[in-house]
Amino acid sequence: MDMGMKKSKSLAFYPRLAVLLLALPLSAAAQQGTGNVLAAPETEAPGTVATNGQDGQDGAETAEKGRAWWISPRIGLSLTATNNADVSGNVGSKSDLISELSPGIRIQARTARLQGYFDYSAREQLYIRNHDDRLHHDLNAFGTLEAIDDWFYIDVAGNISQQAISAFGPQSPDGGSRNDNMTEASTYRFSPYLRGSIAGQVDYLLRYNASTTRTEDTPLSDVDTGQWLGQLRGGTPFRQLRWTLDANRQTVDYADGRSTDADLARLMLTYLVTPQFSVSASTGWERNNYASLDKESTDTYGYGFDWNPTPRTQISAFQEHRFFGNAHRFSVSHRFPMSSIRYSDVRDVTVLPNQSGTVGMGTVYDLYYDLFANLISDPIDRANFVSAMLLAAGVDPTRQIVSSFMASQASKQRQQQLTYVIYGARNALTLQVNRSESSAMYASVVQLAGDFSRSAVIRQTGASLNFSHRLSALSNLNLLASHQKSDGRQSGGGLGNPKSRTTLYQLGLNTRLGPKTSGSISVRHAKYDGDISSYSENALIVTILYTY
């Protein structure tokens, strides 16, 4: 075994160990049966089925008050009748009946030292006609341990989900279809940090981030990342003027690509013009080998503003000259009485693959978790709220909004996202639109792998519309329509510009069958068109979920 492989496996061990160590006290509490273990609170989101007859967030706060631990086991059973169980495109359509047994558990910790959320399920799938079975894992976990009072903290996080390998390959309507272009990806992060103040005048932060990503079927996006972050913040004799000094050193080790190193230092000055409006300017220096074999140094500078004209409105913009040109980030959000809208536009360098949340729009859960950030600031309250909302609506939280692709090198990326939500007593409508453009940093330096070996620039656009209508206190109807397309620009030596199109329609009915049991039935039509293969699929899905 060579030294590179040893290094990669060693780095991968520590974040996984940290996540498991955080989960151990959660599991121990479940086994002790001390009387603090409760079913997770049932909450109600705007436009979804009422689960407890009262406002969702108030119900959640009431249920959790005074309790340090929540544990909610569950088990689900689903049957999918499909006319195309294998959407890889390398065989003809195969009808099948797919049964899925999915035990899971949701654990929440709220102690003086530990704040954590752990949601895991195992999905055992059996193909009746083709006599095949598969096991998938889904994990969403995060937590913060206050190791030393108000000074030393440890953050951990873990995620397991199904991801697309190529932007131009077949995209799956869900995790039940057989698809050679999908793989199970797991990401774990371990991040200890110090936070405090010097003489009450200067705030400081010192953090180390270690993360590892592994995929089941391809080493293309296996990557280990180590990063040191330091920050100092303070005031000046001018009350409205504040300063921030940031330093960052990052190493990224790809299993199937070239390792990269990057250093960055930045001084930011912020002037508070009014309590609602501030302007900022920055100057700095960076050095990296993203676009060359050797490290190259560049000066940086930028400017921007933050404006909160009302408690419901936030506008932020910043532009910075970087080694690759101009980077920028812009966001605007506003909450109306019965709706909300958010738009963001970011251009920057990304070094992590799709499953790390840097490309595409992630899962349905990720979208709503981010969407409710301004309404529910506490991450555990928000995680419970979103999970219960999607459960009540019969929406799969692991479904990808807009799938992206695996990468094993740094890339320039511009990503634009628009989300608009309308919610009422009986109806809720969510519209998401996404556009991204990615290009590899060092196409002229090394041989590229994956989609970047076929396309110098990869453009992806997608739109998703989800409508929910409450039929009664126990049932609601859901309609989902989504479309995604990927287009590539030939990088040389190829047979043309690759492209693909995926369309999905799904109509479902979800109802509460008992105090702890819910069921749903839905029909689905999916269609994919690509340069090499294509498929269409029709399916009927029946699901029953029991929560202990």
KEFI-420671 format. One line per 4 residues: number of its first residue (from 1); for each residue z, y, x of C-alpha. Coordinates in nm, 2 decimals, decimal comma, always signed. Layout:
REM KEFI-420671
NUM) Z Y X  ...
REM end
This chain:
REM KEFI-420671
1) +0,00 +0,00 +0,00  -0,10 +0,34 +0,15  +0,14 +0,63 +0,18  -0,03 +0,83 -0,10
5) +0,04 +0,55 -0,35  +0,40 +0,53 -0,23  +0,45 +0,90 -0,27  +0,30 +0,90 -0,62
9) +0,52 +0,62 -0,74  +0,83 +0,77 -0,59  +0,78 +1,10 -0,75  +0,71 +0,94 -1,08
13) +1,04 +0,75 -1,09  +1,28 +1,05 -1,10  +1,16 +1,23 -1,41  +1,16 +0,90 -1,60
17) +1,51 +0,82 -1,48  +1,63 +1,16 -1,59  +1,50 +1,12 -1,94  +1,65 +0,78 -1,97
21) +1,99 +0,90 -1,84  +2,00 +1,17 -2,11  +1,91 +0,91 -2,37  +2,19 +0,68 -2,27
25) +2,48 +0,88 -2,42  +2,27 +0,91 -2,74  +2,24 +0,54 -2,76  +2,60 +0,48 -2,67
29) +2,71 +0,71 -2,96  +2,50 +0,50 -3,19  +2,66 +0,18 -3,08  +3,02 +0,31 -3,10
33) +3,00 +0,39 -3,47  +3,26 +0,67 -3,46  +3,18 +0,81 -3,80  +2,99 +1,11 -3,66
37) +2,66 +0,93 -3,70  +2,46 +1,05 -4,00  +2,11 +1,02 -4,13  +1,89 +1,31 -4,02
41) +1,90 +1,60 -4,27  +1,63 +1,61 -4,53  +1,46 +1,95 -4,53  +1,20 +2,12 -4,74
45) +0,92 +2,32 -4,61  +0,71 +2,58 -4,81  +0,45 +2,40 -5,01  +0,59 +2,04 -4,95
49) +0,78 +1,79 -5,15  +1,15 +1,89 -5,22  +1,37 +1,63 -5,07  +1,72 +1,75 -5,15
53) +1,68 +2,00 -5,43  +1,76 +2,31 -5,22  +1,61 +2,53 -4,95  +1,51 +2,32 -4,65
57) +1,66 +2,51 -4,37  +1,99 +2,58 -4,55  +2,01 +2,21 -4,63  +1,96 +2,12 -4,27
61) +2,23 +2,37 -4,15  +2,47 +2,24 -4,41  +2,41 +1,88 -4,31  +2,46 +1,94 -3,94
65) +2,76 +2,17 -3,96  +3,06 +2,03 -3,76  +2,88 +1,71 -3,65  +2,79 +1,64 -3,28
69) +2,55 +1,35 -3,34  +2,28 +1,26 -3,59  +2,12 +0,92 -3,58  +1,85 +0,82 -3,83
73) +1,68 +0,48 -3,78  +1,36 +0,41 -3,98  +1,10 +0,15 -4,04  +0,75 +0,19 -4,17
77) +0,48 -0,05 -4,29  +0,12 +0,05 -4,34  -0,20 -0,13 -4,43  -0,55 +0,01 -4,34
81) -0,86 -0,13 -4,49  -1,16 +0,00 -4,29  -1,53 -0,07 -4,27  -1,53 +0,01 -3,89
85) -1,22 -0,10 -3,69  -1,39 -0,05 -3,35  -1,53 +0,31 -3,31  -1,61 +0,27 -2,94
89) -1,98 +0,26 -3,02  -2,05 -0,04 -2,80  -2,06 -0,28 -3,10  -2,17 -0,27 -3,46
93) -1,94 -0,18 -3,74  -1,66 -0,43 -3,80  -1,46 -0,42 -4,12  -1,10 -0,52 -4,09
97) -0,76 -0,50 -4,24  -0,50 -0,35 -4,00  -0,13 -0,40 -4,06  +0,11 -0,18 -3,87
101) +0,49 -0,22 -3,84  +0,66 +0,08 -3,69  +1,03 +0,09 -3,63  +1,17 +0,42 -3,50
105) +1,47 +0,63 -3,45  +1,56 +0,99 -3,44  +1,87 +1,11 -3,25  +2,01 +1,45 -3,22
109) +2,30 +1,57 -3,00  +2,49 +1,89 -3,05  +2,79 +1,88 -2,82  +2,96 +2,15 -2,60
113) +2,76 +2,02 -2,30  +2,45 +1,85 -2,44  +2,18 +1,98 -2,68  +1,91 +1,71 -2,73
117) +1,65 +1,57 -2,96  +1,50 +1,22 -2,93  +1,24 +1,08 -3,16  +1,08 +0,74 -3,08
121) +0,87 +0,48 -3,26  +0,69 +0,16 -3,16  +0,38 +0,08 -3,36  +0,28 -0,29 -3,36
125) -0,08 -0,32 -3,50  -0,23 -0,65 -3,61  -0,61 -0,68 -3,68  -0,62 -0,95 -3,95
129) -0,99 -1,04 -3,93  -1,04 -1,01 -3,55  -0,71 -1,17 -3,47  -0,60 -0,90 -3,23
133) -0,29 -0,70 -3,19  -0,18 -0,38 -3,00  +0,14 -0,20 -2,94  +0,16 +0,18 -2,93
137) +0,45 +0,40 -2,84  +0,53 +0,76 -2,97  +0,80 +0,97 -2,81  +0,91 +1,33 -2,85
141) +1,23 +1,40 -2,66  +1,39 +1,71 -2,50  +1,74 +1,81 -2,40  +1,96 +2,05 -2,20
145) +2,28 +1,95 -2,03  +2,52 +2,23 -1,92  +2,66 +2,06 -1,61  +2,87 +2,36 -1,50
149) +2,98 +2,62 -1,75  +2,73 +2,90 -1,78  +2,57 +2,83 -1,44  +2,41 +2,49 -1,37
153) +2,18 +2,33 -1,63  +1,95 +2,03 -1,65  +1,65 +2,02 -1,88  +1,47 +1,69 -1,95
157) +1,17 +1,62 -2,17  +0,94 +1,32 -2,25  +0,63 +1,27 -2,45  +0,41 +0,96 -2,53
161) +0,10 +0,99 -2,74  -0,26 +0,88 -2,77  -0,51 +1,10 -2,59  -0,89 +1,12 -2,55
165) -1,02 +1,03 -2,20  -1,36 +1,22 -2,23  -1,45 +1,52 -2,45  -1,79 +1,36 -2,50
169) -1,68 +1,01 -2,60  -1,59 +0,89 -2,95  -1,28 +1,06 -3,10  -1,05 +0,84 -3,31
173) -0,94 +0,95 -3,66  -0,60 +0,80 -3,59  -0,42 +0,56 -3,36  -0,52 +0,25 -3,56
177) -0,89 +0,23 -3,46  -0,99 +0,05 -3,14  -1,15 +0,30 -2,91  -1,22 +0,27 -2,54
181) -1,22 +0,65 -2,51  -0,85 +0,67 -2,61  -0,55 +0,59 -2,39  -0,18 +0,61 -2,42
185) -0,04 +0,89 -2,20  +0,32 +0,95 -2,11  +0,46 +1,27 -1,95  +0,82 +1,31 -1,83
189) +0,98 +1,62 -1,69  +1,31 +1,68 -1,50  +1,42 +2,04 -1,44  +1,76 +2,14 -1,30
193) +1,83 +2,51 -1,27  +2,09 +2,77 -1,18  +2,13 +3,09 -1,39  +2,37 +3,37 -1,34
197) +2,43 +3,73 -1,25  +2,52 +3,91 -0,92  +2,79 +4,18 -0,97  +2,67 +4,22 -1,33
201) +2,37 +4,41 -1,21  +2,10 +4,15 -1,11  +2,02 +3,84 -1,31  +1,90 +3,54 -1,11
205) +1,73 +3,21 -1,19  +1,65 +2,92 -0,95  +1,47 +2,62 -1,10  +1,30 +2,31 -0,98
209) +1,05 +2,13 -1,20  +0,94 +1,77 -1,14  +0,70 +1,61 -1,38  +0,49 +1,29 -1,39
213) +0,21 +1,19 -1,61  +0,07 +0,84 -1,65  -0,20 +0,69 -1,86  -0,23 +0,33 -1,97
217) -0,60 +0,26 -1,92  -0,72 +0,50 -1,66  -0,57 +0,66 -1,34  -0,79 +0,96 -1,39
221) -0,51 +1,19 -1,51  -0,21 +1,03 -1,33  -0,04 +1,33 -1,17  +0,29 +1,42 -1,01
225) +0,40 +1,79 -0,99  +0,68 +1,95 -0,80  +0,75 +2,32 -0,84  +1,01 +2,57 -0,72
229) +1,07 +2,88 -0,93  +1,29 +3,18 -0,84  +1,34 +3,50 -1,03  +1,55 +3,82 -0,99
233) +1,58 +4,08 -1,26  +1,76 +4,41 -1,26  +1,76 +4,78 -1,37  +1,71 +5,11 -1,19
237) +1,87 +5,45 -1,21  +1,62 +5,52 -1,48  +1,76 +5,35 -1,79  +1,41 +5,27 -1,94
241) +1,28 +5,12 -1,61  +1,35 +4,76 -1,52  +1,21 +4,53 -1,25  +1,14 +4,16 -1,21
245) +1,07 +3,96 -0,89  +0,91 +3,62 -0,93  +0,83 +3,35 -0,66  +0,66 +3,02 -0,72
249) +0,57 +2,72 -0,50  +0,39 +2,43 -0,66  +0,25 +2,10 -0,53  +0,02 +1,88 -0,75
253) -0,06 +1,52 -0,64  -0,34 +1,36 -0,84  -0,38 +0,98 -0,82  -0,76 +1,01 -0,85
257) -0,82 +1,35 -0,69  -0,73 +1,59 -0,42  -0,38 +1,73 -0,39  -0,33 +2,10 -0,42
261) -0,07 +2,35 -0,31  -0,01 +2,70 -0,44  +0,23 +2,99 -0,36  +0,27 +3,31 -0,56
265) +0,50 +3,61 -0,54  +0,49 +3,90 -0,79  +0,68 +4,22 -0,85  +0,68 +4,35 -1,21
269) +0,79 +4,69 -1,33  +0,86 +4,74 -1,71  +0,91 +5,08 -1,87  +1,06 +5,10 -2,22
273) +0,87 +5,38 -2,39  +1,04 +5,32 -2,72  +1,27 +5,04 -2,84  +0,96 +4,87 -2,98
277) +0,70 +4,95 -2,72  +0,70 +4,88 -2,34  +0,44 +4,89 -2,07  +0,43 +4,69 -1,75
281) +0,25 +4,68 -1,41  +0,26 +4,41 -1,14  +0,16 +4,37 -0,78  +0,18 +4,05 -0,57
285) +0,03 +3,79 -0,34  -0,09 +3,43 -0,38  -0,21 +3,15 -0,16  -0,36 +2,82 -0,26
289) -0,64 +2,57 -0,19  -0,77 +2,54 -0,55  -1,12 +2,66 -0,45  -1,13 +2,56 -0,08
293) -1,01 +2,28 +0,15  -0,78 +2,52 +0,33  -0,53 +2,77 +0,18  -0,67 +3,11 +0,11
297) -0,46 +3,43 +0,05  -0,53 +3,70 -0,21  -0,36 +4,01 -0,34  -0,29 +4,03 -0,71
301) -0,22 +4,32 -0,95  -0,21 +4,36 -1,32  -0,09 +4,57 -1,62  +0,00 +4,51 -1,99
305) +0,22 +4,60 -2,28  +0,45 +4,45 -2,55  +0,47 +4,61 -2,89  +0,69 +4,50 -3,19
309) +0,61 +4,77 -3,45  +0,81 +4,57 -3,72  +1,04 +4,27 -3,71  +0,75 +4,07 -3,85
313) +0,49 +4,18 -3,60  +0,45 +4,10 -3,23  +0,17 +4,21 -3,01  +0,15 +4,13 -2,63
317) -0,13 +4,18 -2,37  -0,15 +4,15 -2,00  -0,44 +4,14 -1,75  -0,42 +4,05 -1,39
321) -0,66 +4,03 -1,10  -0,64 +3,69 -0,94  -0,82 +3,49 -0,67  -1,07 +3,36 -0,93
325) -1,13 +3,69 -1,11  -0,95 +3,84 -1,40  -0,68 +3,64 -1,58  -0,54 +3,76 -1,91
329) -0,31 +3,67 -2,20  -0,32 +3,83 -2,54  -0,13 +3,74 -2,85  -0,07 +3,89 -3,19
333) +0,13 +3,75 -3,48  +0,24 +3,88 -3,82  +0,44 +3,74 -4,11  +0,35 +3,85 -4,46
337) +0,58 +3,77 -4,76  +0,39 +3,45 -4,84  +0,18 +3,39 -4,53  +0,16 +3,43 -4,15
341) -0,12 +3,47 -3,90  -0,13 +3,43 -3,52  -0,40 +3,47 -3,26  -0,39 +3,41 -2,89
345) -0,64 +3,44 -2,60  -0,55 +3,31 -2,25  -0,76 +3,29 -1,94  -0,59 +3,13 -1,64
349) -0,59 +2,83 -1,40  -0,46 +2,50 -1,52  -0,37 +2,21 -1,30  -0,23 +1,96 -1,56
353) -0,43 +1,72 -1,78  -0,46 +1,73 -2,16  -0,15 +1,54 -2,24  +0,07 +1,80 -2,07
357) -0,02 +2,05 -2,34  -0,25 +2,28 -2,15  -0,58 +2,20 -2,31  -0,68 +2,18 -2,68
361) -0,42 +2,24 -2,96  -0,21 +1,93 -2,91  -0,08 +1,73 -3,21  +0,00 +1,84 -3,56
365) +0,36 +1,84 -3,46  +0,30 +2,07 -3,16  +0,11 +2,31 -3,38  +0,38 +2,35 -3,64
369) +0,66 +2,35 -3,38  +0,50 +2,65 -3,22  +0,41 +2,81 -3,55  +0,77 +2,82 -3,67
373) +0,91 +2,96 -3,34  +0,96 +3,31 -3,48  +1,13 +3,17 -3,79  +1,36 +2,91 -3,64
377) +1,46 +3,00 -3,28  +1,69 +2,70 -3,23  +1,47 +2,42 -3,09  +1,66 +2,13 -3,25
381) +1,67 +2,30 -3,59  +1,30 +2,36 -3,55  +1,22 +2,00 -3,45  +1,41 +1,86 -3,75
385) +1,25 +2,11 -3,98  +0,90 +2,03 -3,87  +0,95 +1,65 -3,86  +1,09 +1,66 -4,22
389) +0,82 +1,89 -4,34  +0,54 +1,66 -4,21  +0,72 +1,35 -4,34  +0,75 +1,51 -4,69
393) +0,38 +1,60 -4,69  +0,27 +1,26 -4,56  +0,11 +1,40 -4,25  +0,10 +1,20 -3,93
397) +0,28 +1,42 -3,67  +0,09 +1,25 -3,38  -0,26 +1,33 -3,50  -0,46 +1,54 -3,26
401) -0,57 +1,88 -3,39  -0,85 +1,92 -3,14  -0,88 +1,65 -2,87  -0,97 +1,75 -2,52
405) -1,02 +1,54 -2,20  -0,85 +1,40 -1,90  -0,89 +1,59 -1,57  -0,79 +1,52 -1,21
409) -0,84 +1,86 -1,06  -0,75 +2,23 -1,11  -0,98 +2,42 -1,35  -1,04 +2,77 -1,48
413) -0,98 +2,78 -1,85  -1,01 +3,03 -2,14  -0,84 +2,92 -2,46  -0,85 +3,10 -2,79
417) -0,65 +2,99 -3,10  -0,62 +3,13 -3,45  -0,37 +3,00 -3,71  -0,34 +3,12 -4,06
421) -0,08 +2,98 -4,31  -0,04 +3,06 -4,68  +0,26 +2,90 -4,85  +0,40 +2,92 -5,20
425) +0,62 +2,74 -5,44  +0,36 +2,46 -5,51  +0,08 +2,52 -5,26  +0,04 +2,55 -4,89
429) -0,28 +2,60 -4,69  -0,31 +2,59 -4,31  -0,62 +2,70 -4,12  -0,65 +2,64 -3,74
433) -0,95 +2,75 -3,53  -0,97 +2,67 -3,16  -1,22 +2,75 -2,88  -1,19 +2,66 -2,51
437) -1,41 +2,68 -2,20  -1,32 +2,49 -1,88  -1,48 +2,47 -1,54  -1,36 +2,29 -1,22
441) -1,23 +2,51 -0,94  -1,38 +2,34 -0,64  -1,71 +2,20 -0,75  -1,87 +2,29 -0,41
445) -1,58 +2,15 -0,20  -1,53 +1,79 -0,32  -1,69 +1,53 -0,54  -1,56 +1,58 -0,90
449) -1,45 +1,30 -1,13  -1,44 +1,26 -1,51  -1,62 +1,50 -1,74  -1,65 +1,76 -1,46
453) -1,88 +1,52 -1,28  -2,12 +1,55 -1,57  -2,07 +1,92 -1,66  -2,00 +2,23 -1,46
457) -1,87 +2,40 -1,78  -1,71 +2,22 -2,08  -1,69 +2,42 -2,41  -1,50 +2,29 -2,70
461) -1,46 +2,43 -3,05  -1,27 +2,30 -3,35  -1,15 +2,39 -3,69  -0,90 +2,22 -3,92
465) -0,80 +2,30 -4,28  -0,50 +2,14 -4,45  -0,42 +2,20 -4,81  -0,10 +2,07 -4,98
469) -0,02 +2,08 -5,35  +0,31 +1,99 -5,50  +0,25 +1,77 -5,81  +0,62 +1,73 -5,90
473) +0,96 +1,73 -5,75  +0,88 +1,39 -5,59  +0,51 +1,39 -5,52  +0,24 +1,61 -5,35
477) -0,13 +1,59 -5,28  -0,28 +1,66 -4,94  -0,63 +1,74 -4,83  -0,74 +1,76 -4,46
481) -1,08 +1,86 -4,33  -1,16 +1,90 -3,96  -1,46 +1,94 -3,73  -1,48 +1,94 -3,35
485) -1,76 +1,97 -3,11  -1,79 +1,95 -2,73  -2,08 +2,09 -2,52  -2,13 +2,06 -2,15
489) -2,36 +2,24 -1,90  -2,52 +2,01 -1,66  -2,38 +2,02 -1,30  -2,68 +1,86 -1,14
493) -2,82 +1,51 -1,12  -2,74 +1,43 -1,48  -2,97 +1,32 -1,76  -2,90 +1,63 -1,98
497) -2,62 +1,84 -2,12  -2,37 +1,61 -2,28  -2,24 +1,69 -2,63  -2,05 +1,54 -2,92
501) -1,95 +1,62 -3,28  -1,66 +1,47 -3,48  -1,59 +1,53 -3,85  -1,30 +1,41 -4,05
505) -1,20 +1,43 -4,43  -0,89 +1,28 -4,57  -0,73 +1,29 -4,91  -0,38 +1,16 -4,97
509) -0,10 +1,13 -5,22  +0,26 +1,12 -5,10  +0,57 +1,04 -5,32  +0,93 +0,96 -5,29
513) +1,00 +0,61 -5,42  +1,38 +0,62 -5,38  +1,66 +0,81 -5,21  +1,56 +0,67 -4,87
517) +1,21 +0,54 -4,93  +0,87 +0,73 -4,94  +0,52 +0,60 -4,98  +0,17 +0,74 -4,95
521) -0,19 +0,63 -5,02  -0,49 +0,81 -4,87  -0,87 +0,77 -4,82  -1,05 +0,88 -4,51
525) -1,41 +0,94 -4,39  -1,48 +1,00 -4,02  -1,81 +1,06 -3,84  -1,89 +1,09 -3,47
529) -2,23 +1,18 -3,31  -2,27 +1,17 -2,93  -2,55 +1,14 -2,68  -2,49 +0,77 -2,61
533) -2,32 +0,64 -2,93  -2,22 +0,73 -3,28  -2,02 +0,59 -3,56  -1,90 +0,65 -3,92
537) -1,59 +0,51 -4,08  -1,44 +0,49 -4,43  -1,08 +0,37 -4,48  -0,80 +0,33 -4,73
541) -0,45 +0,36 -4,60  -0,12 +0,26 -4,78  +0,21 +0,34 -4,61  +0,58 +0,28 -4,70
545) +0,86 +0,43 -4,50  +1,23 +0,35 -4,53  +1,49 +0,57 -4,36  +1,84 +0,43 -4,31
REM end
